[in-house]
Amino acid sequence: MRRAPYQFQTRIRSLQSTAIDHGPRPPCLLKMAWNLKQGALALISRPSFQRLLSTRASVGDKQEVSSDESRVSLSDGNGSVKGYDYPTGEFEFEKFDGWKRFAVKLRMLIAWPWERVKKGSVLHMKIRGQIFDQLQGRFSSKLSLPQICENFIKAAYDPRIAGIYLQIEPLNCGWGKVEEIRRHIVDFKKSGKFIIGYVPLCREKEYYLACACGELYMPPGAYIGLLGLKVQASFLGGVFEKVGIEPQIQRIGKYKSAGDQLSSKSMSKEICEMLTALLDNIYGNWLDTISSTQGKKREDIEKLLNEGIYQVESLRDEGWITNISYDDEVVSMLKKRLGPSKEKNLLTVDYRKYSRVSKWTLGLTGGTDQIAIIRASGGISRIRGRFSVPERGIIGEQFIEKIRNLRESKKYKAVILRIDSPGGDALASDLMWREIRLLAESKPVIASMADVAASGGYYMAMAAGVIVAESLTLTGSIGVATGKFSLKNLYERIGFNKETISRGKYAELDDDQRPFRPDEEELFAKLAQKIYKQFLDKAALSRSMTVDQMEAVAQGRVWTGKDAASRGLVDAIGGLSRAVAIAKQKANIPEDRKVTLVEVTKSRPFAEVVGGIFASFLGLDGSMKDLWHELSSSEGVQARMDGIILEGIESSPLEDSILSLIKDYLSSF
């Protein structure tokens, strides 16, 4: 059974009225870290520790569920929950008729100078490093997924663009964004224009993306990193023991890996099961996609991979790439392919300049019906701290203001909530959940997940009427891992002392100078249970499950989008285009009618400039900015997915920072 999309029930109101952080506030490591920093222990006040040791509660799932009903796959063959006919939103290229072509040419004549592109140009796009889901402004040097995808669409229709030359460097993003970009590469090819890929350093993600081009080149000295995928989980229990730190963890949910990582010395059976399932999903999807694209058997792809590919010639001989060529040779080939030209060099337009070409100039503007897109990217905080970098993360109070404006506005027929967040502050997540639910009473709200929408990120998503995820989006993680750290032995070792005067039986509950007393430990356990129950109840109600059914897929389990869909945590598999199609369906907008998508969370140029100056002035690198952000924005319970869960699948430099810090610390004695 599924709920009516925007139905409210009395039960949810009573749950919402109970604040998540009522009662004794769980001790947060951020506060502890700050105290240590003040006490000349800046060593432990690094962002790596902030993420690992902060009190947290989160939303997740489970692979092998207990009830027979939960084992039944709820997904149909098109990535939708059975019984619900959601449109696919698949891209269909439609050639412009004579009048439309004339109108586009006329608009190009009167376009702004920065929108001028010479006929026969090749769109030259370089994709590398981190790719942000948030729309970036003209002053930003960051790569933006919305702008990358829009460039593919514009280039497909732009009569001045002959094709695309796509250079792919090592990527530092999740599989969800890779899937979205790959989908747009495939869609662009429907225009009949060419797209050529060039990869100087080839790993699994880069090849997964590049092979969609059909025509793929590598230089003779290309680095080949097609070695397979791995998952790593490091354990700090033994290290803390040596340093003199005693983790006192309350973990609810047997798959909540934070508890194991902080207190254990090896992987539990449950964590091994979860990580193995995630790895099998991603690896299996990679093999299936590559074999389908290259027209080979999955077994042959896996065999070649296991033989150890280290020479680019092997890729060429086995048909993995088109040929071996340097960049200048590919450019020369493209110039010859495009025929005689009075220009000496190949006509190209780069990603930055082409991003400034408006859709209006190309006749790609939508209709009168408007759908709002509100993006929620990064960690979740309730308020912006005094040292926060502008335009960073999800600030609850600002997000709520935007949601309320959308609820009051009459011009938007539907809202798409685009989420790319591992979570953060639990109270902020709950407050935003409430506002999204209220918005969903007045108009359709569709949640679209990018790389990750877990813990607080999933908390937000489950308030929407329909949830759409990529097949490899990381989601779920409904569980609680909270606690404090007794630093008694560490303080004694380094000669550090604090003296406390208190009133009230539990005033020193969060004291890091000693372990819990038995009565304190009991109180703390009850608090953790209360937080988990609230999380579980709201998740069950939002997804029209019984609490027992939700419990079977919760317990801190992280799922891929595909597995989450088969268990009722996600409604459909796809990207933003499918979310738009479903939003049109829910808003009773005809499928063939165009709509205008309005970004309501655009970057502010002034904030970008100020943010860059702020970071440069303080000399902050990425890690230190994270530290400032965490210290200034979080004191309560955290609803965050564990940051080091998928090293090898999702890179996590924080783990290396932690271990190197501890190593340096130990070597100083």
N, C-alpha and C positions, 0 to 999 in steps of 0.2 A: 504494500500500500504506500502511496505517496501523498503528501499533503497538497492542499490547494496552494498555488504558488505564493500567495501573500497573506494567508490566513494567520491571524494572531490568536493565541489562546491565553486564558487567564493564568495558566501555569507559568508561562514565560515572563509575564509581568511580575509575578511574585519572585521569580528567580532574579530578574534584572534589578529589582529593588534592593537586593542584598549585595552590597559592595564586595568585590573580591578580596580586598585587603582589610576587611573588618577584623577586629580581634588583634592579638599580638602580631605585629608585623614580622614576617620571617627575616632573619638577618641576611643582609645582602652583602656579597663579597666586595661590591663596589665601595661600600662604606668602610669595610674592613681594609681594603687596599689603600683607601685614602688615609686611614689612621696609620697604617704601616709606613706610608710615604712620609707622613708628618714625623714618624718616629725613626727616620733615617733608614727605612727598609724599602726604598724605591724599587728594589729588585722585583718584588712581587707585584708592584703596581703597574704591570704592563698589560696592554689590551688583551693579550693572549689569555692571561689569568682572568681578566674581567669576564670574558665570554664563558670560560670553562667553569669558574667557581661561583658565578652569581646564582642566586636563588632563582629557580625557573620552574614553570609548569607549562605543558604543551599539549598539542593536539595530534594524534597519529592513528595507526592502524596495525593490522595483523594478517599474515598470509594463511596459515593453517588455523581456521576458526573452529570453535567447538561445536556449534549447533549445525545440524544438517541443513537448516534453512539458509544459514549464512554461507554455506559452501556452494549454493546454487549460483551459477553465473547470471548476473542481471543484465549483461551487455548483449546487444545484437551485433550483427556483422558489420555495422557501419559506425561502431563506436558510440552508440546511444543506449540508454537504459531501455530494456524491453518494455513495450507498451507505449513508448513516447516517440513520436515521429518528428524528430528535430531535423530541420534542413541542414545540408552539409556546408553551404556557403562556398562551394567550389568555384574557383575563378573561371569565367568563360570570356575568352577574348572575342570582342565584337568589332568588326571593321567599321570605321566611320563611313557614312554615305557621302555623296558629293557635296551636299549643303554643309554637313558637319566639317568636312575637310576644308572647305572654303572658309568657314567661320574660324577654324583653328589657325589657318594661315594668316587671316586678318589679325587675329589676336597676337600672333607672333610678331607682326610688323609694328604693333604699337606697344610691345612688351618693354619692360624696364631694361636698361642696358645690361644688368647682371643676369638677365634671363635669356640673353642672346646666345644661341648655340649654332655653329655652322653646320650646314647640311652634310650628312655623311660622317658625322663624328661618332667616335666610340666612347661609351661611358666607361671610364677607368675607375674601378672601385677597389680599394684596399681594405680588407677586413682583418683586424688583428686585435689581440689583447682583450680587454674587458669591453663588453657591449652592454649598454644600459637600456633598460626598458623605458625609462623616463625620456620624454621628448626633450632634446637639447636645443638651446638657443644658438644664435649665430656667433656668439663670443666663446662658445665652448669648443674644446678640442676633443671632446669625448665622442665615441661612436654611439649612435642612438638606433635602437632596433626599429622604432617607428619610421625614422627617416630612411634607413636602409631599405625597408620593405616598400615604402612609398616610391623610392627611386626606381625600384624594379617595375612597379606598375606604370609610372610615368614614362619610363624608357620603352615599355612595350607599345605605347600609343604614340610616342613622340616621332613624327616623321623625319626629324633631323638626326635621330639616333639610329645608327646602322646595326649596332650590337653592343655587347658588354664584354670587357676584359676584366675578369675578376681575379685579383691576387689575394690569396689566403695565407696569412701568417699564423703562428701559434695563437690559439684562441684561449681566452680565460673567461669562459661563460659556461652556463649549464646546457644540458641537452635540450631543454625546452626551447631556448632561443635558437639553437642550431636547427631544430626541427622547423621552426617558423621561417628561418631564412631559406632553408632547403625547399620548403613548399613554394616560396616566391620564385626561386630559381626555376623550378619545374613549371610554374605558371607562366613565367616570362617566355619560355620556349614555345608556348602556344601561339605567340605572335608571329612565329616563323623567322624571327631574327636569331642571329648566332649569339652564343655566350661561351666564352673560352675561360677555363680555369688555369691558374698557374700557382703551384705550391712548392716553395723552396725547402720547407721543413714540414714533413708529412707525419702526422700522428693520426690516431683514430678519428678524432673530431674533424680535423682538417680534411681528411680523405672522405669522410661521410658527407661533408658539405660539397667538396669539389667534384666528386664523381657524378653529382647530379647535373653538372654542366654538359656532360657527354663528351666534350673535347677537353682534355686535360694534359698539361705539360709540366715538366720538372727540369731543373738545370742538372747538368752532369754530376755535380757535387752535392745534390740534394741530401739532406739528412732524413733518413727513413726511420721512423719510430713506431712502425706498426708491429707492436709486440704483444698486444692483447690488453685487457683491462684488469685492474686490481682494486681491491678495497682494503684499507688499512685502518685499524683502530689502535691507538696507543693507550697505555694504562699507566697512571701516575701513582698508584697505590704504594709501590715500593720506593719511589722517589720521595714522596711525602714523608714516608717513614724515616728515611735517612735525613731529610731536612729538619724534621721535628714538627711536622704539621699533621694533625689528626682530623681527617674528614669525618664528619658526622652527618650521614646522608639519610634522608627519608625519601625513598623511591617508591612510587606507586605506579605500577605498570611494568611488567617484567621485560618489556622491550625498551624501556627508557635507558639508553646507553650511558647517559651522563653519570649515573650512579656507579656503574661498573668502571668507567674510565677514571673516576676520581678515587675510588676506594679499593679496586681490585688490582691484581697483577696479571690477569689473563682474561680472555674473552669467555663470557658465559655462553651456554648452549643457545639461549634465546637470541642474544645479540648476533651470534654466528648465523643463526637461522635467518634473521632479518637481513643482514648484510649479504648473505649468499643469494637470497631471493632478489634483492635489488640488483646485484651484479649479474645474475642470470637474465633478468629482464633486459638490462641495457646491452649486455653482450649478445643476447639472442636477437634483439632488434637490429643491432649493428650488422650481424651476419645475414639476417633476412633481407635487409635493405640493400646491402652491397651485392649479394647474390642476385637479387631481382634486377638491380640496375645494370649489372655487368652480364646478365644472362648466363650465370654460372650456377652450379649446384652449391648449396650451402656447405656440404662436406668438402668440396674442392677449395672453397674460400678458407675454411678452417684449417685444412691441411697445409695450404700454402703459408698461412699465418704461423702455424706451428713449426714450419721448417726454418723460420728465422729469416725475414727479409731485411737485408742490409745494403743491397745494391739497387740503384734505380733501374739498372738494366733488367733486373728480374721483374720489376713492375711492368716495364714495357713489353717484355717477351711474353708475360702471362696475360697481357691485355688489360692490366689495371689502369694504365695511362696511355695516352695517344702517342706521345713521342718525348724524346729528351731534347730540350732546347733551352738556350739562355733567353733571358727576358728580351734583349734586343732582337733576337732571332724571331721571337713570337711577334714582336711589333712589326718587323719587316714583312713577315708572312701576312699579317693583317692588312698592311698597306697594299700589298700585291692583290690580296683577295678583294679589296674594295675598288680596285681598278685604277686607271689613270687619274691623277689629281695634280692640280697646279701647285699644291702645297708640297714643300719638301719633306716635312715630317707628317706622321700620322696625326690626323685631327682627333683630339681627345678632349673630354670634359671630365673633370674629377668629381668625386663624391661631394665635396664641400660646395663647389659652385652649383652643381646640379640640384643640390638640396634646396637652393634658393629659387629654383624654377617653380612657379605656382601651378597648382592643378587647374586653376581657371584658364591660364594661358593655353593649356593643352585640351581644354574642353572636358575636363574630368570632374567638374564640380557636381555635387549631389543635387537632390531635389529640395523641396520646401520642408519636408519632414526632417527633424533634427534628432540625432541620438548623441547623448553626451558620453564622453569617455573620461573617467576619472582614474588616474594611475596612482597606485600605492606601491612604492618601491623602497626597499631597504628595511632596516630595523625599525621597530615601533617604539616610540616614546610618547608619553602623555603630554609633556610640554617641552618647548625648546629651552635648553639651558643657556646660560650666559656665554659659554665658550663653544657652543655648537656652530659648526660651519654652515652657512646658509644653504638652503636647498638640499639638505642631506637627510635621508631617511623619511619615515612617516611620523609626522607630529600630530598626535591625536586631536588636540584642540583646533588645529588648522584644518585637518581633514574633516572634522565634524562640521565646521563652519561651511565648507564647500558642499557637504552632503545636505545640510539644511537649505542652502541656497538652491540646490537642485530640486529639493522637495517643494519649495515654494514657487519655483519657476513653472510656467505653463508652456514654454516653447519646446521643451524636450519631451519626445514621445516615449523614450526609454533611456536607461543608463547602463553602460558597460563598466563594471568595476574590474580594472586590470591589475592583478596582484603579482608581485615578484618580491616576496618577503619571507624570511625564515622566522618572523615573529619578533617578540620583544616584550614590552611592558604588558602584563596581563590585564590590569585595570583599563589601560588605554584601549586594548583590544576589545574588551567588553563594552566600553562606552561607544566605540565605533560600530560594534555589532548592533547595538540598540538603534543607532541612527540609521544604519543601512536597512534594518527591519522596518522602521517607520517609512523610509523612502520607498521600500518595496510595497507598501500599502497603497501608494498613490500612483505608481507607474512601474513597469517591468524593470527589474534589475538582474543583469546577467553577469556572473563572475567569470572572468577569463584568466587562467593561471599561466604564468611564464615558466621560468626555471624552477621556482620553488614557491609554494604557498602552504607552509607548514606551521604548526603551532598557532601563534597569533595570526599568521597569514591565513591559515585555514579557518580560524575563528571568524575572521571577517567574511570569507567566502561563503560560509554556510548560512549567512543571513540573506543571501541572494536567492532569487526564485529558481535559477538554473545555474549549475556550475559546469564550466567547460575547461578541460585541461589538456595539455599535450600528453602524448602517450608516455613520455619520460619525465614529466613534471614530478618533482618530489613534493609529496603532500601528506597530510595526516599528522601523526606524532601526538596523539591525545594521551597525555600522561603527565605525571608530576615527579620531578626530582628536585628536592630542595634540602637545605641543611645549613650547617655552619662549619667553620674550621677552628679547631682548638689549636692555638699557637703557643701553648704553655711551654712545651719543650724547646721550641725555636727561640722564644724570648729568653729562656734560661741559658741557652747556648750562646747567645750573642750579648747577654748582659742587659737586655732591654726590660724596662719595668713600667707598668701603669698601675695607678692606684685609683680605686673607684669608691664613691660614696653613693648609696642608692636608697630609695624608699619604694616599697612594693615588692611582693613576693617574686614577681617575674621581671622585675626591672632590668636584670642582668641576663635576660634570656639570650641576647645576641652577643654576649661578652666573649671575645676571642681569647681571653686569658686562661680559660678553663673549659673542660668538657661540660655537657649537659648534666644537671642533676637528674635522677630518675623521674621526678615529677615534671621537670622541664621537658624532658624527652617525651613523656606521655602527652603533654600539652601540644608540643610541636607536631607529633604524629597525628593528633586529632585535627590540627589546622591543615596539614597536608591532605588528609582525607576529605576535609570539607571543600577545599579548592578543587580537588579532582572530581568530586561528586557534582559540583556546580558545572564544571567543564563538560562532564559526561552527560548530564541532564539536558543542557542546552544543545549539545551536538545531536543527541537522540531526537529531541523535539524538532530541531531544524531539518533533520533528514527523515522525519516520519518513521523512526525506528523505535522499538522498545529499548529501554535502558540495557537490557540483557543483550539485545542484538548489537547495540553500539559498543558495549563492553567487549564483545567478541572481536571487534575490529579496532579497538582502541589500545589501551595499555602501552602507550608510547611508541607504537609501531609506525614506521615511515613506509609509505607505499609509492610506487610509480603511479602516474595517472591512469594507466591501463588497468592495473590491479585495483585501484581505488574505484574505478567505474564499475567493475564487476562486483563490487561489494556495496554499492549504493552511496559511496562518499562523493562521487562525481557523476554528473548526468550525461556528459557527451565528451568525446575526444576530438580535439581540433584546436585551431588557433583563433586569432582575433576575428578573422573573416567569418568563421562559423558562429562566433558569439554575436556578431552583427546580424547574421541571418536569423538567428533565434530571437534576438531582440525585435527584429521586424515582425516575426511571426507572433510574438507575444503582444506587440503593440497594434496588431491587426493592420499592418502595412503590407500591401501586396508584394509578393516576392520579387517581381520584375520592376518595382518602382525604386528609383534611386533615393538615397537618403544622404544627408549631410552629417558627417561625423565631426563633433566639436570637442576639441581637447580643452578640458577645464583646469588642467594642472600643468600648464606650460611653464617652462623655466622663465625666470625673470632676468633679463640681461644685467641689470644692476646687481642682483644677488650673485650672479656668476662672477662678475668682476670683483666684487667685494670679497667673495669667498676665496678667490685666488690670491688676492692681496693679503687677506687675513692669514691664510696658510703660509704664504711666503714670509710674511713679517715675523711669525712665530717660529719659522723654521720647522714646521710640522711635516713629517712624512705621513703616509697613509695610516700606519699603525698608531702614531701619536694622535692623529685626528680622531681615530676610533676611541682612544682612551679619553680624550676630552668629551667626546659625545656620550660615552657610557657614564662617565663620572657626573656629568651635568644633567642627565635625563632619566636616571633610573634608580629608584630606591625601594620599590615594591617587588611583588612577585613577578618573575619573568615567564612569559609564554614563548619560548624560543626553541627552535630545533637545534640539536647539538651541532656545533660548528666543525668538528673534526671527524664526522661520521663517514665521509666518503672521500678520503684522500685517495688519489689515483683515478677517481671519477670526477669529483669536484675538487680542484686543488685547494689546499688549506695551509697557507704559510704560517698561520697562527701556531700550529702545533710545533713546528720547528723552532719558533721563537721561544715557546715555553721551555722546551727541552734544553735549548742552548742557554737560556737564562739560568735554569737550575744547575746545569753543568758548570757555568761560570761561578755560580754562587758556591757550589761545593768545592771547587778548586781554590777558592779564596781562603779556606781554612787550613 
